[in-house]
Amino acid sequence: MSYKIIIADDHPLARGALHQTVAKLYPNSSISEASSLEHLIEQISFAPNIDLILLDLSMPGVRGFSGLLYLRSQHPNIPIAICSATEDATTIRRALDFGASGFIPKSSNLDVMSLAIHSIMMGEVWIPDDIDLNVMDKDEDMIRRMSSLTPQQMRVLMMVSEGLLNKQIAYRLSVSEATIKAHVSAILQKLNVESRTQAVIVANRLGVVQSADLAV
């Protein structure tokens, strides 16, 4: 069977291993590669009928779960599996809470990767067997709030976490500064916080962004 699959990772060796796995599993499939979120968005625009995205949690344009949240809100019908070297139970649970269809540790051998990808393509949610997801997450309410952000609001939050001012964000997104102010206000309201700094702190705590500087 032929599928359209995109591998999004900035490490050539990781992309190569996944490409090899997918090509062996589905020989007639169309396999594209992207090394950044911007490149991935371009790939999706060129071929909208994507069957699966294999997404890393850390590459240009992606910091934590920000890329997953953006893609889930922008393209809710495309299954997304996380392929990451960060493979603790909390990260895996958060990935599923934020809409991932599965989580494939990069430490997996090719046979396990094949099983995981095939299971996800068959509509299953795949995670490693040794991961227990039954532990309660104290951030469950905030995860739901974060998931309610629109794609544009998520992009604004990502840029706020980089320390950019409204004027700078407006320039990057080619919109007015008033539009960015409205987005920021909506973000604060949805997250039930009072400041940009608090919003970034929450996003850091949930792993949505990874900001070294919280003075925003």
Backbone hydrogen bonds in HBPLUS format (Angstrom, degrees):
<---DONOR---> <-ACCEPTOR-->    atom                        ^
c    i                          cat <-CA-CA->   ^        H-A-AA   ^      H-
h    n   atom  resd res      DA  || num        DHA   H-A  angle D-A-AA Bond
n    s   type  num  typ     dist DA aas  dist angle  dist       angle   num
A0030-SER N   A0003-TYR O   2.71 MM  27  6.07 153.5  1.78 165.7 174.2     1
A0051-ASP N   A0004-LYS O   2.79 MM  47  5.28 155.8  1.84 144.6 153.1     2
A0005-ILE N   A0030-SER O   2.92 MM  25  6.30 165.5  1.94 167.4 172.2     3
A0032-SER N   A0005-ILE O   2.90 MM  27  6.34 162.6  1.94 158.0 163.6     4
A0006-ILE N   A0052-LEU O   3.03 MM  46  6.53 158.5  2.08 156.1 162.3     5
A0054-LEU N   A0006-ILE O   2.86 MM  48  6.24 167.0  1.87 166.8 171.2     6
A0007-ILE N   A0032-SER O   2.84 MM  25  6.22 161.7  1.88 150.0 153.9     7
A0034-ALA N   A0007-ILE O   2.83 MM  27  6.16 151.4  1.92 156.0 154.8     8
A0008-ALA N   A0054-LEU O   2.77 MM  46  5.92 174.6  1.78 167.5 169.2     9
A0056-ASP N   A0008-ALA O   2.99 MM  48  6.18 142.9  2.13 162.4 173.3    10
A0009-ASP N   A0034-ALA O   2.89 MM  25  6.32 142.3  2.03 172.3 169.6    11
A0014-ALA N   A0011-HIS O   3.09 MM   3  5.40 118.2  2.49 106.0 120.4    12
A0015-ARG N   A0011-HIS O   2.99 MM   4  6.30 166.3  2.01 161.2 165.5    13
A0016-GLY N   A0012-PRO O   2.81 MM   4  5.93 153.5  1.88 144.3 152.5    14
A0017-ALA N   A0013-LEU O   2.99 MM   4  6.23 155.2  2.05 146.1 151.3    15
A0018-LEU N   A0014-ALA O   3.08 MM   4  6.32 166.3  2.10 152.9 156.3    16
A0019-HIS N   A0015-ARG O   2.76 MM   4  5.89 158.4  1.81 150.8 158.0    17
A0020-GLN N   A0016-GLY O   2.90 MM   4  6.03 161.6  1.93 147.3 152.1    18
A0021-THR N   A0017-ALA O   3.03 MM   4  6.23 154.3  2.10 141.9 149.0    19
A0022-VAL N   A0018-LEU O   2.89 MM   4  6.12 168.4  1.90 157.7 159.7    20
A0023-ALA N   A0019-HIS O   2.86 MM   4  5.94 165.8  1.88 153.4 158.1    21
A0024-LYS N   A0020-GLN O   3.08 MM   4  6.15 151.8  2.16 141.4 148.2    22
A0025-LEU N   A0021-THR O   2.99 MM   4  6.14 149.9  2.08 143.0 152.0    23
A0026-TYR N   A0022-VAL O   2.73 MM   4  5.81 167.1  1.75 159.6 162.3    24
A0029-SER N   A0026-TYR O   3.09 MM   3  5.57 163.4  2.12 126.2 127.1    25
A0040-LEU N   A0036-SER O   2.93 MM   4  6.17 152.2  2.01 145.0 153.3    26
A0037-LEU N   A0060-PRO O   2.90 MM  23  6.38 161.4  1.93 162.8 168.9    27
A0041-ILE N   A0037-LEU O   2.87 MM   4  6.14 159.6  1.91 155.3 159.7    28
A0042-GLU N   A0038-GLU O   3.08 MM   4  6.36 152.9  2.16 144.4 151.6    29
A0043-GLN N   A0039-HIS O   2.95 MM   4  6.25 155.4  2.01 146.7 153.5    30
A0044-ILE N   A0040-LEU O   2.97 MM   4  6.29 156.9  2.03 153.5 159.1    31
A0045-SER N   A0041-ILE O   3.06 MM   4  6.29 152.4  2.14 143.1 150.5    32
A0046-PHE N   A0042-GLU O   3.05 MM   4  6.35 143.4  2.19 147.9 157.5    33
A0047-ALA N   A0043-GLN O   3.08 MM   4  6.31 145.0  2.21 145.0 154.3    34
A0050-ILE N   A0048-PRO O   2.90 MM   2  5.59 137.8  2.08 101.4  90.4    35
A0053-ILE N   A0079-PRO O   2.99 MM  26  6.40 147.9  2.10 148.8 159.1    36
A0081-ALA N   A0053-ILE O   2.84 MM  28  6.21 164.5  1.87 169.0 174.2    37
A0055-LEU N   A0081-ALA O   2.82 MM  26  6.10 161.5  1.85 160.2 165.9    38
A0083-CYS N   A0055-LEU O   2.83 MM  28  5.68 161.4  1.87 135.0 139.2    39
A0064-GLY N   A0057-LEU O   3.16 MM   7  5.21 136.1  2.36 166.9 166.6    40
A0059-MET N   A0062-VAL O   3.36 MM   3  5.22 162.5  2.39 130.1 134.9    41
A0062-VAL N   A0059-MET O   2.77 MM   3  5.22 162.7  1.79 146.9 149.3    42
A0065-PHE N   A0207-GLY O   2.76 MM 142  6.04 149.2  1.85 131.1 141.8    43
A0069-LEU N   A0065-PHE O   2.94 MM   4  6.17 168.9  1.95 162.9 165.2    44
A0066-SER N   A0208-VAL O   2.87 MM 142  4.84 123.3  2.20 142.8 135.0    45
A0070-TYR N   A0066-SER O   2.94 MM   4  6.09 160.2  1.98 148.1 154.0    46
A0071-LEU N   A0067-GLY O   2.95 MM   4  6.10 168.9  1.96 151.4 154.4    47
A0072-ARG N   A0068-LEU O   2.84 MM   4  5.97 159.2  1.88 152.7 159.0    48
A0073-SER N   A0069-LEU O   3.09 MM   4  6.20 157.2  2.15 145.4 150.5    49
A0074-GLN N   A0070-TYR O   2.91 MM   4  6.03 150.6  2.00 147.1 156.3    50
A0075-HIS N   A0071-LEU O   2.67 MM   4  5.46 157.9  1.72 146.9 153.0    51
A0078-ILE N   A0075-HIS O   3.22 MM   3  5.84 170.7  2.23 122.2 125.0    52
A0101-SER N   A0080-ILE O   2.69 MM  21  5.52 167.5  1.71 151.1 155.3    53
A0082-ILE N   A0102-GLY O   3.04 MM  20  6.32 160.3  2.08 149.6 144.1    54
A0104-ILE N   A0082-ILE O   2.69 MM  22  6.04 170.4  1.70 172.0 173.7    55
A0106-LYS N   A0084-SER O   2.91 MM  22  5.34 155.6  1.97 126.5 127.6    56
A0092-ILE N   A0088-ASP O   3.08 MM   4  6.35 162.8  2.11 155.8 161.0    57
A0093-ARG N   A0089-ALA O   2.87 MM   4  6.04 163.2  1.90 151.4 156.1    58
A0094-ARG N   A0090-THR O   2.91 MM   4  6.09 162.8  1.94 150.2 155.4    59
A0095-ALA N   A0091-THR O   2.95 MM   4  6.15 154.8  2.02 146.0 152.8    60
A0096-LEU N   A0092-ILE O   3.14 MM   4  6.46 157.9  2.19 148.8 153.4    61
A0097-ASP N   A0093-ARG O   2.85 MM   4  6.12 159.9  1.89 152.9 159.5    62
A0098-PHE N   A0094-ARG O   2.86 MM   4  6.05 143.4  1.99 148.0 157.2    63
A0100-ALA N   A0095-ALA O   2.92 MM   5  5.47 163.3  1.95 147.6 144.5    64
A0099-GLY N   A0096-LEU O   3.00 MM   3  5.12 161.1  2.04 107.4 111.4    65
A0103-PHE N   A0126-TRP O   2.84 MM  23  6.30 152.0  1.92 160.5 170.0    66
A0108-SER N   A0105-PRO O   3.07 MM   3  5.57 165.9  2.09 114.8 118.7    67
A0113-MET N   A0109-ASN O   2.98 MM   4  6.28 161.9  2.01 155.8 161.7    68
A0114-SER N   A0110-LEU O   2.91 MM   4  6.07 154.7  1.97 144.2 150.8    69
A0115-LEU N   A0111-ASP O   3.01 MM   4  6.29 160.4  2.05 147.1 151.9    70
A0116-ALA N   A0112-VAL O   2.86 MM   4  6.07 162.2  1.89 153.5 158.6    71
A0117-ILE N   A0113-MET O   2.89 MM   4  6.06 172.2  1.90 155.4 157.2    72
A0118-HIS N   A0114-SER O   2.94 MM   4  6.03 166.4  1.96 151.0 155.4    73
A0119-SER N   A0115-LEU O   2.93 MM   4  6.02 158.3  1.98 146.2 152.6    74
A0120-ILE N   A0116-ALA O   2.99 MM   4  6.23 160.8  2.03 152.3 157.1    75
A0121-MET N   A0117-ILE O   2.90 MM   4  6.12 157.5  1.95 150.1 156.7    76
A0122-MET N   A0118-HIS O   3.01 MM   4  6.22 133.2  2.23 140.5 152.6    77
A0122-MET N   A0119-SER O   3.15 MM   3  5.09 131.2  2.40  92.6 105.8    78
A0124-GLU N   A0119-SER O   2.98 MM   5  5.39 155.3  2.04 154.5 147.2    79
A0123-GLY N   A0120-ILE O   2.94 MM   3  5.14 158.0  1.99 109.7 113.8    80
A0131-ILE N   A0128-PRO O   3.32 MM   3  5.79 162.9  2.35 120.2 120.3    81
A0140-GLU N   A0137-ASP O   3.15 MM   3  5.48 148.4  2.26 122.4 120.4    82
A0143-ILE N   A0139-ASP O   2.83 MM   4  6.04 152.3  1.91 159.3 168.2    83
A0144-ARG N   A0140-GLU O   3.12 MM   4  6.38 153.6  2.19 144.4 150.6    84
A0145-ARG N   A0141-ASP O   3.02 MM   4  6.36 151.2  2.10 143.4 151.8    85
A0146-MET N   A0142-MET O   2.81 MM   4  6.03 163.1  1.84 151.7 155.8    86
A0147-SER N   A0143-ILE O   2.96 MM   4  6.11 152.1  2.04 144.4 152.0    87
A0148-SER N   A0145-ARG O   3.04 MM   3  5.26 148.0  2.15 102.8 112.7    88
A0149-LEU N   A0146-MET O   3.24 MM   3  5.78 169.0  2.25 114.9 118.2    89
A0154-MET N   A0150-THR O   2.90 MM   4  6.15 153.0  1.97 155.1 162.8    90
A0155-ARG N   A0151-PRO O   3.03 MM   4  6.34 153.6  2.10 145.9 152.8    91
A0156-VAL N   A0152-GLN O   2.95 MM   4  6.22 155.6  2.01 148.0 154.8    92
A0157-LEU N   A0153-GLN O   2.90 MM   4  6.14 159.6  1.94 147.4 152.9    93
A0158-MET N   A0154-MET O   2.94 MM   4  6.17 155.2  2.00 147.6 154.2    94
A0159-MET N   A0155-ARG O   3.08 MM   4  6.35 152.5  2.15 144.4 151.2    95
A0160-VAL N   A0156-VAL O   2.79 MM   4  6.07 152.3  1.86 152.4 161.4    96
A0161-SER N   A0157-LEU O   2.94 MM   4  6.14 152.8  2.01 146.1 152.8    97
A0162-GLU N   A0159-MET O   3.04 MM   3  4.99 138.7  2.22  94.6 106.8    98
A0164-LEU N   A0159-MET O   3.26 MM   5  5.84 161.7  2.30 156.6 151.6    99
A0163-GLY N   A0160-VAL O   2.90 MM   3  5.19 158.6  1.94 110.1 116.7   100
A0168-GLN N   A0165-LEU O   3.03 MM   3  5.23 117.3  2.44 101.3 116.3   101
A0169-ILE N   A0165-LEU O   2.94 MM   4  6.26 159.9  1.98 158.8 165.1   102
A0170-ALA N   A0166-ASN O   2.85 MM   4  6.02 161.1  1.88 152.5 157.9   103
A0171-TYR N   A0167-LYS O   3.11 MM   4  6.31 151.7  2.19 140.2 147.2   104
A0172-ARG N   A0168-GLN O   3.06 MM   4  6.35 159.6  2.10 147.3 152.3   105
A0173-LEU N   A0169-ILE O   2.95 MM   4  6.17 155.8  2.01 153.6 160.1   106
A0174-SER N   A0170-ALA O   2.84 MM   4  5.70 110.0  2.33 136.7 152.5   107
A0175-VAL N   A0170-ALA O   3.02 MM   5  5.03 159.9  2.06 139.9 145.3   108
A0174-SER N   A0171-TYR O   3.33 MM   3  5.04 151.9  2.41  93.9 102.0   109
A0179-THR N   A0176-SER O   3.13 MM   3  5.23 125.3  2.44  96.0 109.2   110
A0180-ILE N   A0176-SER O   3.29 MM   4  6.73 152.3  2.38 144.5 151.1   111
A0181-LYS N   A0177-GLU O   2.96 MM   4  6.27 157.2  2.01 149.9 156.3   112
A0182-ALA N   A0178-ALA O   3.00 MM   4  6.25 151.4  2.09 143.0 150.4   113
A0183-HIS N   A0179-THR O   2.97 MM   4  6.30 151.6  2.05 144.5 152.5   114
A0184-VAL N   A0180-ILE O   2.85 MM   4  6.13 163.3  1.88 156.9 160.8   115
A0185-SER N   A0181-LYS O   2.97 MM   4  6.17 160.9  2.00 147.3 152.4   116
A0186-ALA N   A0182-ALA O   2.99 MM   4  6.20 154.4  2.05 144.4 151.4   117
A0187-ILE N   A0183-HIS O   2.86 MM   4  6.14 152.9  1.93 150.9 158.8   118
A0188-LEU N   A0184-VAL O   2.97 MM   4  6.25 164.7  1.99 155.5 158.3   119
A0189-GLN N   A0185-SER O   3.02 MM   4  6.22 155.9  2.08 144.8 151.6   120
A0190-LYS N   A0186-ALA O   2.90 MM   4  6.09 164.6  1.92 151.0 155.0   121
A0191-LEU N   A0187-ILE O   2.95 MM   4  6.09 156.5  2.00 151.9 158.2   122
A0192-ASN N   A0188-LEU O   2.90 MM   4  5.75 113.1  2.36 132.1 147.7   123
A0193-VAL N   A0188-LEU O   3.02 MM   5  5.15 160.6  2.06 145.2 150.5   124
A0192-ASN N   A0189-GLN O   3.19 MM   3  4.94 144.5  2.32  93.3 103.8   125
A0199-ALA N   A0195-SER O   3.09 MM   4  6.40 153.3  2.16 144.6 152.1   126
A0200-VAL N   A0196-ARG O   2.99 MM   4  6.31 155.7  2.05 152.8 158.6   127
A0201-ILE N   A0197-THR O   2.92 MM   4  6.18 155.7  1.98 149.9 157.2   128
A0202-VAL N   A0198-GLN O   2.97 MM   4  6.19 161.0  2.01 149.9 154.2   129
A0203-ALA N   A0199-ALA O   2.97 MM   4  6.20 160.7  2.00 145.1 150.8   130
A0204-ASN N   A0200-VAL O   2.82 MM   4  6.04 153.3  1.90 148.5 155.6   131
A0205-ARG N   A0201-ILE O   2.92 MM   4  6.16 158.8  1.97 148.1 154.0   132
A0206-LEU N   A0202-VAL O   3.01 MM   4  6.28 150.8  2.10 151.5 158.7   133
A0208-VAL N   A0203-ALA O   2.81 MM   5  4.99 137.0  1.99 160.6 159.6   134
A0209-VAL N   A0203-ALA O   3.39 MM   6  5.63 157.4  2.44 109.9 112.6   135
A0207-GLY N   A0204-ASN O   3.01 MM   3  5.01 148.3  2.12  99.9 109.9   136
A0216-VAL N   A0214-LEU O   2.94 MM   2  5.63 128.2  2.21 108.5  93.1   137
